Amino acid sequence: MCDNSDEKKNILIQELKNYKNSEKKFPELLKKYVKENVPDTMEAERFLHEFNESYLKEMNLDDLELLCSFILKKKNIKN
């Protein structure tokens, strides 16, 4: 049985895998998450600037999964 959390994680992992293999710009999902969950707008913008698309393209799949897991855990804590 696959719960909603696992489903969201798998969707996000697939999106990041697709992103890693494409030339698309920084995923809107991650931008939206950071902007919604970081109270300091300047801090959020700085993070997004530093965590640019070149970093994502260098990540391996384990790193992507860890990032997805972290995002989902933080999201679940806030809900």
N, C-alpha and C positions, 0 to 999 in steps of 0.2 A: 504494500500500500504506500502510495506517495502522498505525503501531506503537502499543504499549500506552500510551506517554507522550502521544501525540497524542490518543488516545481519552480518557484521563483528563482532559487539558486541555479537550477539547471538552465533556465531561460537566460539569466544574466551571464553565466559561464559561456553559453553558446554565443551570445551577443559579443562578448569580449573576444572569443576565439575568432569570430568572423571579422571583428575590427582589426585584430592583430594581423590578419591576412589581407587586409584591404588598404586602400589609400584614403579612406574616409577621414573626416575631421574627428576631433575628440567626441566620444559618445555623449549625446545629449542626456542620457540617463544618469551618468556619473556627474555631469555638470549640475543637473537639477538636484540630485541628492545632496551634493556639497552645499549648494546655495540654500537649500531648505534646512539643512541641519547644522550649519555653522553660523552662530548668531552674529559674528563680526564679519561684515561684508568684505572689508579689506583683507582679512585673513583668508576668507574663502577664495577671493580673486588671486591672492598670492599663491595659495595651494594649487589652484587650477593652472596658473602660469608655470609653476615649477614642475607640476605633474603633467607634462605636455604629452602630445601624441608620440614623440620619439621614445619616451620612457615605456609607454604601453607596448610599443613594437619590440622592445628589448626584453620584455618579461617572458618567462616560460609559462607553461600551462599550470604548473604548481603555484606560481606566483599569482596568476589570474584567479585560480580557485581560492587562494588565501584572501585575496582582495574581495572577492564576491562574498565569501563567508563573513568577513569582517563587516562589510556593508549590511548584510542581512541581519547579523546579530545586533548591530547598532539600531537598525530600523525596528527590529522586534522589541528592543528595550524601550524605545520611544512610544510604541503603540500600546 
